[in-house]
Amino acid sequence: MQKETEIKLRASRETLLALREHPLLKKRNKSGWSRHELFNQYYDTADRALAQARVALRLRRDGEQFIQTLKSRGQSVAGLSERNEWDWYLDKAKLDIKKLGDDCWPASLAELDKKTLKPIFTTDFVREKAEIAWGRGKTKVIIEAALDLGQVKAGKQSEEICELELELRQGDPEALLELAAELAADLPLMPCDISKAERGYRLHDADGYSLQLPAPELDATMSLDDAVVALGWQLLGNSQRLAEQYRFNGRWKLLGEWLQQLIELRALLGSLGQAAPRASSRELRELLDALIQDWRPRVEAGQDDEGVRKAAPGQFAEELGQTRWGLLSLKTSLWLLQRSWTEGRNARGDRQGAAELGKWLLHLLAEEAKALQLPRYQQQPEDLAEQSPRMERLLVWLHLARSVLELPEVDRLYGELAKLHELARQPLVEDALERRVEQAHLVWTLKAWKLLEK
């Protein structure tokens, strides 16, 4: 068994050509580019038992060589995919189920009759690969760069494969993200946490692709710094998967959910105070602000305008043709992996970063609740929109970390505050001011809110 650490970046055909000649890769290319035609057959049972167990089984032909591979889904950390992988070199193009022993086969599939495994879909593509190597400080980094172009086919359906895959052979995983970010500064590259196998399964069932990463397990005693990593990666990872799925099927709801992940990520960055000095997140905040500023008005307008909704997939394709989305994703991943906000902060910031999440969060929510001054906006509801950023800072924590709070009816607090925020974002028409007043009063009278204002 070996563990592979890699990152996949969706690209266009033009970008693939440009990558081959990119100065950064040309300078570090130690092997030259080699061309391989890879034919891959994936196997599963009729009820997709392997997919449900988050493993993939394939048989690959590379020239005259046949390779049987079993991969676990592993985990994704800060944009890097880590998977366990087992390879067996075979004499012929026939699945050898005897190789699938207890040392690699998932315990959850112990009762599965392996004779029921059958071909499900293919991923056939041309791979141009090269060994990219350089010195990073006192260590050497070796990365295999692969330019993949081809198709996933499932029955009569197909989808193009067009991506850059970077796999770490030697060195620190940070080097993968650093290289990817440098390339993404020049070329539109979209981090895409979906394997070729997942694409094949998605062709079978378009709704079977998991859009949400598992929620992190938060604990009231964990440090704020650890919580930032967990929540930051959840929001970023969800945004990447939502962007990929919206690109794939253009369903309007997904665009709004993608935007919401960015809004919550921005609110998270803005809520950390001295634990994350503003200079440490300035670049990320500026990239997020630009994306939100462009896409929020479209999403809000599209709630009542079918023309806006129909135009959005094309506009999103144009967005992916620029560099800012990929660059934001990769720089945020690197920021999380390196915990960049901890560098150069003062002693008070260190104390906040090390503080227990439950205690820090209660203090933050209390400060924000008092500063919101809800009684004022019961008298001046026309000005409530100016408090949208503050409400978003409250909402992101109430949404993602309310399980660590010892407050009564926290779920209700989140729901009612979310309604108030929605009213604050709506145009001032008809009875809008009256509804703002009523909702502000309702939030203000909640038990949890009263405790925060004490």
C-alpha positions as CSV (number, residue, x, y, z in Angstrom):
1,M,0.0,0.0,0.0
2,Q,1.1,3.6,-0.7
3,K,-0.5,6.9,0.3
4,E,-0.9,9.4,-2.5
5,T,-1.1,13.1,-1.8
6,E,-2.3,15.1,-4.8
7,I,-4.4,18.1,-6.0
8,K,-6.5,18.1,-9.1
9,L,-7.1,21.3,-11.0
10,R,-9.7,21.6,-13.7
11,A,-8.5,23.4,-16.8
12,S,-9.4,24.2,-20.4
13,R,-7.7,22.7,-23.4
14,E,-6.0,26.1,-24.0
15,T,-4.7,26.1,-20.4
16,L,-3.3,22.6,-20.7
17,L,-1.3,23.7,-23.7
18,A,-0.1,26.8,-21.9
19,L,0.9,24.7,-18.8
20,R,3.2,22.5,-20.9
21,E,5.2,25.6,-21.8
22,H,4.8,27.5,-18.6
23,P,8.2,29.0,-17.5
24,L,7.8,27.7,-13.9
25,L,7.3,24.1,-15.1
26,K,9.9,24.3,-17.9
27,K,12.6,25.5,-15.4
28,R,11.9,22.7,-12.9
29,N,11.2,19.9,-15.4
30,K,13.8,17.2,-14.8
31,S,12.5,14.5,-17.1
32,G,10.8,16.1,-20.1
33,W,7.2,15.3,-20.9
34,S,6.2,11.7,-21.7
35,R,3.0,10.7,-23.3
36,H,0.8,7.8,-22.1
37,E,-2.6,6.5,-23.4
38,L,-4.5,5.2,-20.3
39,F,-7.6,3.1,-20.6
40,N,-9.4,2.5,-17.4
41,Q,-12.4,0.3,-16.5
42,Y,-14.1,0.9,-13.2
43,Y,-16.0,-1.9,-11.3
44,D,-18.7,-2.0,-8.8
45,T,-21.9,-3.9,-7.9
46,A,-25.3,-3.2,-9.4
47,D,-26.3,-1.3,-6.2
48,R,-23.0,0.6,-6.1
49,A,-21.7,-0.9,-2.9
50,L,-18.1,0.2,-3.5
51,A,-19.2,3.8,-4.1
52,Q,-21.1,3.8,-0.8
53,A,-18.0,2.5,1.0
54,R,-16.0,5.4,-0.6
55,V,-13.6,3.1,-2.5
56,A,-12.8,2.8,-6.2
57,L,-11.7,-0.3,-8.1
58,R,-10.2,0.0,-11.6
59,L,-8.3,-2.0,-14.2
60,R,-5.9,0.2,-16.2
61,R,-4.1,-0.5,-19.4
62,D,-0.9,1.6,-19.9
63,G,0.7,0.5,-23.1
64,E,1.2,-3.3,-22.7
65,Q,1.0,-3.2,-18.9
66,F,-2.2,-4.0,-16.9
67,I,-2.6,-2.6,-13.4
68,Q,-5.4,-3.3,-11.0
69,T,-5.9,-0.5,-8.4
70,L,-8.0,-0.1,-5.3
71,K,-8.3,3.4,-3.8
72,S,-9.9,4.6,-0.6
73,R,-11.5,8.0,-0.5
74,G,-9.2,9.0,2.3
75,Q,-9.5,12.7,3.3
76,S,-9.1,16.1,2.0
77,V,-7.1,18.6,4.0
78,A,-6.7,22.2,2.9
79,G,-7.4,21.2,-0.7
80,L,-5.0,18.3,-0.8
81,S,-6.5,14.8,-1.3
82,E,-4.9,12.0,0.6
83,R,-5.9,8.4,-0.4
84,N,-4.6,4.9,0.4
85,E,-3.8,3.1,-2.8
86,W,-3.0,-0.6,-3.6
87,D,-1.6,-1.6,-7.1
88,W,-1.2,-5.0,-8.6
89,Y,0.5,-5.7,-12.0
90,L,-1.4,-8.3,-14.0
91,D,-0.6,-10.4,-17.0
92,K,-3.9,-9.8,-18.7
93,A,-6.9,-7.4,-18.8
94,K,-9.0,-9.3,-16.4
95,L,-10.0,-8.4,-12.8
96,D,-8.3,-10.6,-10.2
97,I,-10.6,-10.7,-7.2
98,K,-8.1,-12.9,-5.3
99,K,-5.9,-9.8,-4.9
100,L,-8.7,-8.1,-2.9
101,G,-7.8,-9.6,0.5
102,D,-8.4,-8.5,4.0
103,D,-5.3,-6.3,4.0
104,C,-6.9,-3.9,1.7
105,W,-10.6,-4.7,1.4
106,P,-12.8,-2.5,3.5
107,A,-14.3,-4.2,6.6
108,S,-17.7,-2.7,5.7
109,L,-17.7,-4.9,2.5
110,A,-16.6,-8.1,4.2
111,E,-19.9,-9.8,3.3
112,L,-19.8,-8.7,-0.4
113,D,-19.6,-11.4,-3.0
114,K,-16.8,-10.1,-5.1
115,K,-18.0,-12.2,-8.1
116,T,-20.9,-9.7,-8.4
117,L,-18.4,-6.9,-9.4
118,K,-19.0,-5.7,-13.0
119,P,-17.8,-2.9,-15.3
120,I,-19.6,0.4,-14.6
121,F,-17.9,3.1,-16.6
122,T,-14.6,4.0,-18.3
123,T,-12.1,6.9,-18.0
124,D,-9.9,6.9,-21.1
125,F,-7.4,9.8,-21.5
126,V,-4.0,10.8,-22.8
127,R,-1.6,11.8,-20.0
128,E,1.5,13.9,-20.5
129,K,3.6,13.7,-17.4
130,A,6.8,15.1,-16.1
131,E,8.9,15.1,-13.0
132,I,9.0,18.6,-11.5
133,A,11.8,19.1,-8.9
134,W,13.4,22.0,-7.0
135,G,15.0,22.9,-3.7
136,R,12.7,24.3,-1.1
137,G,14.9,25.7,1.7
138,K,17.0,22.7,2.8
139,T,14.7,20.1,1.4
140,K,14.1,18.7,-2.1
141,V,10.6,18.7,-3.6
142,I,9.6,16.2,-6.3
143,I,6.2,16.4,-7.9
144,E,4.7,14.5,-10.8
145,A,2.8,16.9,-13.0
146,A,0.2,15.2,-15.3
147,L,-1.8,16.9,-18.0
148,D,-4.9,14.7,-18.6
149,L,-7.2,15.0,-21.6
150,G,-9.9,12.5,-22.5
151,Q,-13.4,11.4,-21.5
152,V,-15.4,9.7,-18.8
153,K,-18.0,7.4,-20.4
154,A,-21.0,5.7,-18.7
155,G,-23.4,4.1,-21.1
156,K,-24.3,6.7,-23.7
157,Q,-23.3,9.6,-21.5
158,S,-19.8,11.2,-21.4
159,E,-17.9,14.1,-19.9
160,E,-14.6,15.6,-20.8
161,I,-11.5,15.1,-18.7
162,C,-9.3,18.2,-18.9
163,E,-7.2,18.7,-15.8
164,L,-3.8,19.2,-14.2
165,E,-3.0,16.7,-11.6
166,L,-0.1,17.4,-9.2
167,E,1.1,14.4,-7.0
168,L,3.7,14.7,-4.3
169,R,6.6,12.3,-4.6
170,Q,8.9,13.9,-2.1
171,G,8.8,16.9,0.2
172,D,6.3,18.9,2.2
173,P,2.6,18.9,1.1
174,E,2.7,22.7,1.3
175,A,4.9,22.6,-1.9
176,L,2.0,21.2,-3.9
177,L,-0.2,24.2,-3.0
178,E,2.6,26.7,-3.5
179,L,3.2,25.4,-7.0
180,A,-0.5,25.3,-7.8
181,A,-1.0,28.8,-6.5
182,E,1.9,30.1,-8.6
183,L,0.5,28.5,-11.7
184,A,-3.1,29.8,-10.9
185,A,-1.8,33.3,-10.7
186,D,-1.2,33.2,-14.5
187,L,-3.7,30.7,-15.7
188,P,-7.3,29.8,-14.9
189,L,-7.1,26.6,-12.8
190,M,-10.1,25.4,-10.7
191,P,-9.4,23.2,-7.7
192,C,-11.7,20.3,-8.2
193,D,-12.1,17.8,-5.3
194,I,-13.8,15.2,-7.5
195,S,-12.0,12.2,-8.8
196,K,-12.4,10.7,-12.2
197,A,-14.3,7.8,-10.5
198,E,-16.7,10.3,-8.9
199,R,-17.4,11.8,-12.3
200,G,-18.2,8.4,-13.7
201,Y,-20.7,7.7,-10.8
202,R,-22.1,11.2,-11.3
203,L,-23.0,10.4,-14.9
204,H,-25.0,7.4,-13.6
205,D,-26.7,9.6,-11.0
206,A,-26.4,13.3,-11.3
207,D,-27.8,13.8,-7.8
208,G,-25.5,11.2,-6.3
209,Y,-22.5,13.5,-6.1
210,S,-22.0,14.6,-2.5
211,L,-22.1,18.4,-2.3
212,Q,-21.4,18.9,1.4
213,L,-18.3,17.8,3.2
214,P,-18.9,16.1,6.6
215,A,-19.3,18.8,9.3
216,P,-16.2,19.1,11.5
217,E,-16.5,17.8,15.1
218,L,-16.2,20.9,17.2
219,D,-15.6,20.8,21.0
220,A,-16.0,23.7,23.4
221,T,-12.5,23.0,24.8
222,M,-10.7,23.0,21.5
223,S,-8.6,26.1,20.7
224,L,-9.9,28.9,18.5
225,D,-7.0,28.3,16.1
226,D,-8.0,24.6,15.6
227,A,-11.6,25.7,15.0
228,V,-10.6,28.2,12.3
229,V,-8.8,25.4,10.5
230,A,-11.8,23.0,10.7
231,L,-14.5,25.6,9.8
232,G,-12.3,27.3,7.1
233,W,-11.7,24.1,5.3
234,Q,-15.4,23.1,5.5
235,L,-16.5,26.3,3.9
236,L,-13.8,26.3,1.3
237,G,-14.3,22.6,0.5
238,N,-18.0,23.0,0.2
239,S,-17.6,26.0,-2.1
240,Q,-15.3,24.1,-4.4
241,R,-17.7,21.2,-4.7
242,L,-20.7,23.5,-5.2
243,A,-18.8,25.4,-7.9
244,E,-18.0,22.1,-9.7
245,Q,-21.6,20.9,-9.5
246,Y,-23.1,24.2,-10.7
247,R,-20.6,24.1,-13.6
248,F,-21.8,20.6,-14.4
249,N,-25.6,21.1,-14.3
250,G,-26.4,24.8,-13.9
251,R,-29.0,24.4,-11.2
252,W,-29.8,27.8,-9.8
253,K,-30.0,26.7,-6.2
254,L,-26.4,25.6,-6.2
255,L,-25.2,29.0,-7.2
256,G,-26.8,30.6,-4.2
257,E,-25.4,27.9,-2.0
258,W,-21.9,28.5,-3.5
259,L,-22.2,32.3,-2.8
260,Q,-23.3,31.6,0.8
261,Q,-20.2,29.6,1.5
262,L,-18.1,32.6,0.4
263,I,-20.2,35.0,2.5
264,E,-19.7,32.8,5.5
265,L,-15.9,32.4,4.9
266,R,-15.6,36.2,4.6
267,A,-17.6,36.6,7.9
268,L,-15.4,34.0,9.6
269,L,-12.2,35.9,8.6
270,G,-13.7,39.2,9.8
271,S,-14.7,37.8,13.2
272,L,-11.3,36.7,14.5
273,G,-10.0,40.0,15.9
274,Q,-6.4,40.0,17.1
275,A,-6.3,36.2,16.8
276,A,-5.9,36.8,13.1
277,P,-4.3,40.2,12.4
278,R,-6.0,41.9,9.5
279,A,-2.7,42.0,7.5
280,S,-2.6,38.2,7.6
281,S,-5.9,37.9,5.8
282,R,-6.0,41.0,3.7
283,E,-5.4,39.3,0.3
284,L,-8.0,36.7,1.0
285,R,-10.6,39.3,2.1
286,E,-10.0,41.4,-1.0
287,L,-10.4,38.4,-3.3
288,L,-13.6,37.3,-1.4
289,D,-15.0,40.9,-1.4
290,A,-14.5,41.1,-5.2
291,L,-16.3,37.8,-5.8
292,I,-19.1,38.6,-3.4
293,Q,-19.6,42.1,-4.8
294,D,-20.0,40.7,-8.3
295,W,-22.1,37.6,-7.6
296,R,-24.4,38.7,-4.7
297,P,-26.4,41.2,-6.8
298,R,-26.9,38.6,-9.5
299,V,-28.1,35.9,-7.1
300,E,-30.4,38.4,-5.3
301,A,-31.8,39.6,-8.6
302,G,-32.3,36.1,-9.9
303,Q,-34.7,35.2,-7.1
304,D,-37.4,37.0,-9.1
305,D,-36.0,37.2,-12.6
306,E,-35.8,34.1,-14.8
307,G,-33.7,36.0,-17.3
308,V,-31.0,36.5,-14.7
309,R,-31.1,32.8,-13.8
310,K,-30.8,31.7,-17.4
311,A,-27.8,34.0,-18.0
312,A,-25.9,32.9,-14.9
313,P,-24.4,29.6,-16.2
314,G,-22.7,31.4,-19.0
315,Q,-21.5,34.1,-16.6
316,F,-20.2,31.5,-14.3
317,A,-18.3,29.8,-17.1
318,E,-16.7,33.2,-17.8
319,E,-15.8,33.5,-14.1
320,L,-14.0,30.1,-14.3
321,G,-12.2,31.4,-17.3
322,Q,-10.5,34.0,-15.1
323,T,-7.9,33.4,-12.5
324,R,-9.5,34.8,-9.3
325,W,-11.7,31.9,-8.2
326,G,-8.9,29.3,-8.5
327,L,-6.4,31.7,-6.9
328,L,-8.7,32.4,-4.0
329,S,-9.2,28.7,-3.4
330,L,-5.5,27.8,-3.5
331,K,-4.4,30.7,-1.4
332,T,-7.0,30.0,1.2
333,S,-6.0,26.4,1.3
334,L,-2.4,27.4,1.8
335,W,-3.4,29.9,4.5
336,L,-5.2,27.2,6.4
337,L,-2.5,24.6,6.0
338,Q,0.2,27.0,7.2
339,R,-2.0,28.7,9.8
340,S,-0.7,31.9,8.4
341,W,-2.8,34.1,10.7
342,T,-0.6,33.0,13.6
343,E,2.6,34.4,12.2
344,G,3.7,37.7,13.7
345,R,0.6,38.2,15.9
346,N,1.1,39.8,19.3
347,A,0.8,38.2,22.7
348,R,-2.8,39.0,23.1
349,G,-3.5,37.5,19.7
350,D,-1.7,34.3,20.8
351,R,-3.9,34.1,23.9
352,Q,-7.0,34.5,21.8
353,G,-5.9,31.9,19.4
354,A,-5.2,29.4,22.2
355,A,-8.5,30.2,24.0
356,E,-11.1,27.6,24.4
357,L,-13.6,27.9,21.6
358,G,-16.7,27.8,23.9
359,K,-15.5,30.7,26.0
360,W,-14.1,32.8,23.2
361,L,-17.3,32.3,21.1
362,L,-19.6,33.4,23.9
363,H,-17.5,36.5,24.4
364,L,-17.5,37.3,20.6
365,L,-21.3,36.9,20.3
366,A,-21.9,39.0,23.3
367,E,-19.8,41.9,21.9
368,E,-21.4,41.7,18.5
369,A,-25.0,41.5,20.0
370,K,-24.4,44.6,22.1
371,A,-22.9,46.5,19.2
372,L,-25.8,45.6,16.9
373,Q,-28.1,47.8,19.1
374,L,-31.4,46.2,18.0
375,P,-33.6,48.7,19.9
376,R,-32.1,51.5,17.7
377,Y,-33.2,49.7,14.5
378,Q,-36.7,49.2,15.8
379,Q,-36.8,53.0,15.7
380,Q,-34.7,53.4,12.5
381,P,-35.4,50.2,10.4
382,E,-34.4,52.0,7.2
383,D,-30.8,51.8,8.4
384,L,-30.7,48.1,9.2
385,A,-28.8,47.2,6.0
386,E,-25.7,48.8,7.4
387,Q,-25.5,46.0,10.0
388,S,-25.4,43.2,7.4
389,P,-21.7,42.4,8.0
390,R,-22.2,42.3,11.8
391,M,-25.2,40.0,11.4
392,E,-23.2,37.8,9.0
393,R,-20.4,37.4,11.6
394,L,-23.0,36.4,14.2
395,L,-24.7,34.0,11.8
396,V,-21.6,32.1,10.6
397,W,-20.7,31.1,14.2
398,L,-24.3,30.4,15.1
399,H,-24.6,28.2,12.0
400,L,-21.4,26.2,12.3
401,A,-20.5,26.2,16.0
402,R,-23.7,26.6,17.9
403,S,-23.3,23.1,19.3
404,V,-20.6,24.3,21.6
405,L,-22.7,27.2,23.1
406,E,-24.5,26.9,26.4
407,L,-27.4,29.2,25.5
408,P,-31.2,28.5,25.5
409,E,-32.9,27.9,22.1
410,V,-29.7,28.5,20.1
411,D,-31.4,27.0,17.0
412,R,-34.2,29.5,17.2
413,L,-31.8,32.4,17.7
414,Y,-30.0,31.4,14.5
415,G,-33.2,31.1,12.6
416,E,-34.8,34.4,13.7
417,L,-31.5,36.3,13.2
418,A,-31.2,34.8,9.7
419,K,-34.7,36.1,8.9
420,L,-33.8,39.6,10.2
421,H,-30.6,39.5,8.0
422,E,-32.7,38.6,5.0
423,L,-35.1,41.5,5.6
424,A,-32.1,43.8,5.9
425,R,-30.9,42.8,2.5
426,Q,-34.3,43.2,0.8
427,P,-35.4,46.4,-1.0
428,L,-37.6,48.9,1.0
429,V,-40.9,48.2,-0.6
430,E,-44.5,48.1,0.7
431,D,-44.4,46.9,4.4
432,A,-40.7,46.1,4.5
433,L,-39.9,48.6,7.3
434,E,-42.8,47.3,9.4
435,R,-41.5,43.7,9.0
436,R,-38.0,44.8,9.9
437,V,-39.3,46.4,13.1
438,E,-41.3,43.3,14.1
439,Q,-38.4,40.9,13.4
440,A,-35.8,43.1,15.2
441,H,-38.1,43.2,18.2
442,L,-38.6,39.4,18.1
443,V,-34.8,38.8,18.1
444,W,-34.3,41.3,20.9
445,T,-36.8,39.5,23.1
446,L,-35.3,36.0,22.7
447,K,-33.9,34.5,25.9
448,A,-30.5,33.8,24.2
449,W,-30.2,37.4,23.0
450,K,-31.0,38.8,26.4
451,L,-28.3,36.6,27.9
452,L,-25.8,37.8,25.3
453,E,-26.7,41.5,26.0
454,K,-26.1,41.2,29.8
